[in-house]
Amino acid sequence: MKEVPSLPGGFKHWVHKEVMPAYIFYTYSKNRKWLSGYCTACGKEVKISGIKHNGGGSCPHCNKDVIYKSRGRRGSIIDRETVQIIQNISERELIVRFAKIYRKYPNSDIPDDDIYESARIFVTWDSNGDMKEEDFYCSFESGDMTPWKKGTRPVFSRWQNNFNADNCGYLYDKNLDSVLENTPWRYAQLKQFYQATYTPFYVMNYLNRFVEYPMMEYMVKLKLYKLAADIVDPRYYYNTLNQVINPKGNSINEVLGLDKSHLPLLQKVNPGSKQFELIKRCLKNRIKFDENLFHWCGRYGVGRLENLTVPLQYMTVHKLIRYASEQFEQFKRKSWSDPVGYYDMETLLNNYRDYLCMCEALEYDLSNSFVLYPANLPKAHDKVNDLSDTEQALAYEKQIQRLYQKLNSHYEFARSGYFIALPRSVKEIIEEGHKLHHCIGSYVKRIVKRQCLILFLRKVKEPDKPLCTVELNGVEIGQTSMFSNRPPTPPIKAFLKIWEREVLQAPALQEAA
């Protein structure tokens, strides 16, 4: 601990300017257009007009983003933040320090600051680049001869926020170039990544991820900041990201699984992992890419392809964005106790897709704007889904028949004694499941609601005998099941590869689907 250097010069000034929220305090006067205020960022008296208590704006003197606070209504204000500082200990050792900042305005324009260090991580590496971490936390116990304890701070519950144990925070970036110069993170682009996102994060996640995944350097250089941020975030990396990118790729193209020609498009959109997967599916399904649509998807966290393709059969991108945004603003749930509404845009689009598919099944006129754009989507969705069992069965039957008439000629294919085709009725789908002893009969609702397509693969000489069932998601083959969910035999696999190449990858299929 004796080797720990002092904090960088200007650290407190940086915290004040770059980390802590700023306010303009003013005294309200009903009869005055211009009011005098005090900016906590620059410490200057300023003139302001047309403002509201707790409203946002910027200081007319220093241009810092501020929150307006009326002195008569502000009460006591307490802000707190976490800051991370990386410093050199020796040629092969760094320290990551975690400082906690409490700022109080006890009915005063001038704050009282309390800054203390809560944790330290010593990071060492050998000549092979293998890294080792050693954690310490400050016990805060009065009179303790050794306040620094080895390990991470114990907490009562991992499911409740503990400010002193939380190491996610802002990063002091003024010294990063010199600190990382002769370390394994020299090319990690940490400073560029942080200055582009400027949001609290846990810097050790970034350092660890770069060691195992050096291709992050090129992601940051290409300005794919959101994708890099998802790689850093364990929630995305361990749960979904490995399904979206190829961590073993030797080039950025292999990692992303896309041709170089698509990089300018990705740079414009700057997608997160969810939107990146959506873009890849669109490209694979030869769906025309619309930049505005994917900016919107990124803003609202939309990632399911079928939630876009179904409504876009009936409307333009502009009209879909406008309608969905208006409905979300109107029916957005403000709390878990709200009886009706949507927690997020993906849920709204799920309901809208269900509504449109059921309207198709019920043969409603979707060229009628009253039907296509219901004023109350939750109510309209519930209405078309609250059919009696008999009405629902009839609607599903009509939709399966309609899909067969519309799409079978585009998907059917015969070669080497096998053929593949769409089912012609609900009864056929249920019988397929019964005879092959699998659950395909439960997929009827998913087919009607465009979550997938189901096709039957059979021998040409035995066209009525179930052999293998194929699930299709866009142009991607999903599950393929023979009797009792057994995988397809080598001849059937070979047939499916030919079908995929000659049918699914054919340009004409996009227009049909």
VEXNUVEX-832693 format. One record per residue (C-alpha): x, y, z; residue in one letter. Coordinates in steps of 0.25 Angstrom, whole numbers, padded with zeros to 4 digits, always signed. Layout:
N
XYZA...
***
This chain:
513
+0000+0000+0000M+0012+0009+0002K+0015+0009-0013E+0001+0015-0016V+0003+0028-0023P-0004+0041-0019S-0017+0045-0027L-0014+0052-0040P-0013+0067-0040G-0026+0074-0044G-0034+0061-0040F-0044+0069-0031K-0046+0080-0042H-0049+0068-0052W-0059+0062-0043V-0066+0076-0041H-0066+0079-0056K-0068+0065-0063E-0075+0056-0053V-0084+0063-0043M-0097+0069-0048P-0098+0084-0049A-0110+0093-0044Y-0114+0107-0046I-0120+0112-0034F-0130+0124-0035Y-0140+0132-0027T-0154+0131-0033Y-0161+0144-0036S-0175+0144-0043K-0174+0158-0049N-0160+0157-0055R-0156+0152-0069K-0141+0151-0066W-0137+0144-0053L-0123+0144-0046S-0117+0130-0044G-0104+0124-0039Y-0097+0113-0047C-0090+0102-0038T-0082+0098-0050A-0075+0111-0053C-0078+0119-0040G-0084+0131-0048K-0096+0139-0046E-0105+0138-0059V-0117+0143-0065K-0128+0133-0069I-0142+0133-0075S-0153+0124-0078G-0149+0113-0069I-0156+0103-0059K-0152+0097-0046H-0145+0083-0048N-0145+0086-0063G-0132+0084-0071G-0124+0094-0079G-0110+0100-0081S-0102+0111-0074C-0101+0123-0082P-0087+0126-0077H-0080+0112-0078C-0090+0104-0086N-0090+0093-0076K-0103+0084-0076D-0110+0088-0063V-0123+0086-0055I-0131+0098-0051Y-0135+0099-0036K-0143+0109-0029S-0137+0113-0016R-0151+0113-0010G-0154+0098-0014R-0140+0091-0015R-0139+0086+0000G-0126+0078+0003S-0119+0073-0010I-0110+0060-0009I-0102+0055-0021D-0093+0043-0021R-0084+0037-0031E-0073+0026-0033T-0060+0030-0040V-0049+0020-0045Q-0034+0024-0046I-0024+0015-0052I-0009+0018-0048Q+0004+0011-0050N+0011+0004-0038I+0023-0002-0045S+0027-0007-0059E+0017-0019-0058R+0007-0014-0048E-0005-0005-0049L-0015+0000-0038I-0029+0003-0041V-0035+0012-0030R-0050+0014-0027F-0053+0028-0021A-0067+0031-0015K-0072+0045-0016I-0083+0051-0007Y-0088+0065-0011R-0098+0072-0002K-0105+0085-0003Y-0111+0087+0011P-0120+0099+0006N-0108+0106+0001S-0102+0109-0013D-0088+0105-0009I-0087+0090-0008P-0080+0082+0003D-0072+0070-0003D-0067+0057+0003D-0058+0049-0005I-0052+0036+0000Y-0046+0023-0006E-0054+0011-0004S-0046+0000-0012A-0034-0003-0019R-0030-0014-0029I-0015-0017-0032F-0013-0023-0046V+0000-0030-0050T+0004-0038-0062W+0016-0046-0066D+0024-0047-0079S+0013-0055-0086N+0002-0045-0083G-0005-0054-0073D-0012-0045-0063M-0015-0046-0048K-0024-0037-0039E-0023-0035-0024E-0035-0027-0018D-0035-0019-0005F-0046-0011+0001Y-0046+0000+0012C-0053-0005+0025S-0057+0009+0030F-0055+0004+0044E-0051+0015+0054S-0038+0012+0060G-0035+0000+0051D-0019-0001+0050M-0021-0008+0036T-0033-0002+0029P-0030-0008+0016W-0036-0023+0016K-0033-0033+0005K-0044-0037-0004G-0057-0030-0009T-0066-0023+0001R-0076-0032+0008P-0091-0028+0006V-0104-0033+0012F-0110-0036-0002S-0105-0037-0016R-0119-0033-0021W-0119-0019-0014Q-0111-0007-0018N-0099-0004-0008N-0093+0009-0012F-0079+0006-0005N-0078-0008-0011A-0082-0003-0025D-0070-0001-0034N-0077+0003-0046C-0074+0018-0049G-0068+0029-0057Y-0053+0027-0062L-0042+0038-0060Y-0037+0039-0074D-0027+0050-0073K-0015+0040-0071N-0019+0028-0079L-0009+0030-0090D+0003+0030-0081S-0002+0020-0071V-0005+0009-0082L+0007+0012-0091E+0016+0000-0087N+0005-0010-0083T-0003-0021-0090P-0014-0010-0091W-0006+0000-0100R-0015-0002-0112Y-0028-0005-0104A-0034+0008-0109Q-0040+0010-0094L-0039+0025-0095K-0046+0026-0108Q-0057+0016-0104F-0060+0024-0091Y-0060+0037-0097Q-0069+0032-0108A-0079+0026-0098T-0076+0034-0085Y-0085+0026-0077T-0082+0019-0064P-0076+0005-0065F-0067-0005-0058Y-0053-0003-0064V-0048-0017-0060M-0058-0023-0069N-0052-0015-0081Y-0037-0019-0077L-0041-0034-0075N-0049-0034-0088R-0038-0028-0096F-0028-0038-0092V-0036-0050-0097E-0042-0042-0108Y-0032-0032-0115P-0041-0030-0127M-0048-0020-0118M-0038-0010-0122E-0043-0010-0137Y-0058-0009-0132M-0055+0004-0125V-0046+0009-0136K-0058+0006-0146L-0067+0014-0136K-0075+0001-0133L-0076+0006-0118Y-0089+0000-0114K-0085-0014-0119L-0072-0012-0111A-0080-0008-0099A-0088-0020-0100D-0075-0029-0101I-0071-0022-0088V-0084-0024-0081D-0085-0038-0075P-0100-0038-0077R-0099-0038-0092Y-0085-0045-0094Y-0089-0058-0086Y-0103-0059-0090N-0105-0054-0104T-0092-0048-0111L-0085-0061-0114N-0097-0065-0123Q-0096-0052-0130V-0081-0051-0133I-0069-0060-0135N-0059-0058-0124P-0049-0067-0131K-0049-0059-0144G-0035-0054-0148N-0040-0042-0155S-0052-0032-0152I-0059-0037-0164N-0058-0052-0158E-0062-0047-0144V-0074-0039-0149L-0078-0050-0160G-0080-0039-0170L-0074-0034-0183D-0065-0021-0183K-0076-0014-0191S-0085-0014-0179H-0076-0007-0170L-0080+0007-0174P-0094+0003-0171L-0091-0002-0157L-0083+0011-0154Q-0095+0019-0157K-0104+0011-0149V-0095+0008-0137N-0103-0004-0133P-0103-0012-0120G-0103-0027-0120S-0118-0028-0121K-0119-0019-0133Q-0106-0025-0139F-0113-0038-0139E-0125-0032-0145L-0117-0025-0156I-0110-0039-0160K-0123-0046-0161R-0128-0035-0170C-0116-0036-0179L-0117-0051-0179K-0132-0051-0182N-0129-0040-0193R-0138-0030-0186I-0135-0016-0191K-0128-0008-0180F-0134+0005-0176D-0124+0013-0167E-0135+0021-0160N-0142+0008-0156L-0130+0003-0150F-0126+0016-0143H-0141+0015-0137W-0139+0000-0133C-0126+0004-0126G-0133+0015-0118R-0144+0006-0113Y-0137-0007-0112G-0144-0015-0123V-0138-0027-0128G-0148-0037-0134R-0149-0038-0149L-0163-0043-0150E-0168-0031-0142N-0163-0022-0154L-0166-0031-0166T-0181-0034-0163V-0185-0019-0162P-0176-0014-0173L-0184-0023-0182Q-0195-0012-0181Y-0188+0001-0178M-0176+0009-0180T-0164+0010-0170V-0168+0024-0167H-0183+0020-0164K-0179+0008-0155L-0169+0017-0147I-0179+0028-0145R-0191+0019-0141Y-0183+0010-0132A-0176+0022-0125S-0190+0029-0123E-0196+0017-0117Q-0184+0014-0108F-0185+0029-0103E-0200+0027-0100Q-0199+0013-0094F-0186+0012-0088K-0186+0006-0074R-0181+0016-0063K-0180+0005-0053S-0182-0010-0051W-0196-0007-0045S-0202-0001-0057D-0213-0011-0062P-0211-0008-0077V-0200-0004-0086G-0186-0007-0090Y-0172-0008-0083Y-0164-0007-0095D-0165-0005-0110M-0162-0019-0113E-0175-0023-0105T-0183-0013-0113L-0178-0019-0127L-0181-0033-0122N-0195-0029-0120N-0196-0021-0133Y-0191-0033-0140R-0201-0043-0133D-0212-0033-0136Y-0209-0032-0151L-0207-0047-0153C-0221-0049-0146M-0227-0039-0155C-0222-0046-0167E-0227-0059-0162A-0241-0053-0159L-0240-0047-0173E-0241-0032-0168Y-0239-0021-0179D-0224-0017-0175L-0225-0006-0186S-0234+0001-0177N-0226+0011-0168S-0237+0009-0157F-0233-0006-0157V-0218-0004-0159L-0216+0007-0149Y-0225+0004-0137P-0226+0016-0128A-0225+0007-0116N-0215-0004-0119L-0216-0012-0106P-0232-0012-0107K-0231-0016-0122A-0221-0027-0119H-0229-0033-0108D-0242-0032-0116K-0237-0040-0128V-0230-0050-0118N-0242-0052-0110D-0249-0061-0120L-0257-0074-0116S-0250-0087-0118D-0258-0090-0131T-0256-0076-0137E-0241-0077-0134Q-0240-0091-0140A-0247-0086-0152L-0238-0073-0153A-0225-0082-0152Y-0230-0092-0162E-0232-0081-0172K-0219-0075-0170Q-0211-0088-0171I-0218-0090-0185Q-0215-0076-0189R-0200-0077-0186L-0200-0090-0194Y-0207-0083-0206Q-0197-0071-0205K-0184-0078-0202L-0184-0092-0205N-0180-0090-0220S-0167-0082-0215H-0163-0093-0204Y-0166-0106-0211E-0155-0114-0216F-0152-0128-0221A-0138-0135-0223R-0132-0149-0220S-0145-0156-0217G-0149-0145-0206Y-0158-0133-0207F-0162-0122-0197I-0175-0114-0197A-0184-0106-0187L-0195-0112-0180P-0209-0109-0186R-0217-0110-0173S-0217-0110-0158V-0221-0124-0158K-0209-0128-0166E-0200-0121-0156I-0206-0128-0144I-0205-0142-0151E-0191-0139-0154E-0188-0137-0139G-0196-0150-0135H-0189-0159-0146K-0175-0154-0143L-0177-0153-0128H-0172-0139-0127H-0179-0126-0123C-0181-0119-0136I-0196-0119-0134G-0194-0108-0124S-0187-0099-0134Y-0200-0095-0141V-0202-0082-0133K-0187-0078-0136R-0189-0081-0151I-0201-0072-0152V-0194-0061-0144K-0182-0062-0154R-0172-0066-0143Q-0168-0077-0152C-0172-0086-0164L-0173-0101-0164I-0170-0110-0176L-0172-0125-0178F-0161-0133-0184L-0165-0146-0190R-0161-0157-0200K-0166-0155-0214V-0171-0169-0214K-0178-0168-0201E-0184-0154-0201P-0194-0156-0190D-0185-0162-0180K-0178-0153-0170P-0163-0154-0170L-0157-0141-0165C-0162-0127-0161T-0154-0114-0163V-0155-0101-0156E-0152-0089-0164L-0149-0075-0158N-0148-0065-0170G-0138-0072-0179V-0131-0079-0167E-0134-0094-0164I-0137-0096-0150G-0141-0110-0144Q-0142-0122-0153T-0148-0134-0146S-0151-0148-0150M-0158-0159-0142F-0157-0156-0127S-0149-0143-0130N-0138-0151-0136R-0128-0143-0145P-0129-0144-0160P-0121-0155-0167T-0109-0152-0176P-0117-0153-0189P-0128-0143-0183I-0117-0134-0178K-0111-0134-0192A-0125-0131-0198F-0127-0119-0188L-0114-0113-0192K-0117-0113-0207I-0131-0107-0204W-0125-0096-0195E-0115-0093-0206R-0125-0093-0218E-0138-0088-0211V-0135-0081-0199L-0124-0073-0204Q-0130-0070-0217A-0133-0055-0219P-0148-0058-0223A-0151-0063-0209L-0150-0049-0203Q-0162-0044-0210E-0170-0056-0207A-0168-0056-0192A
***
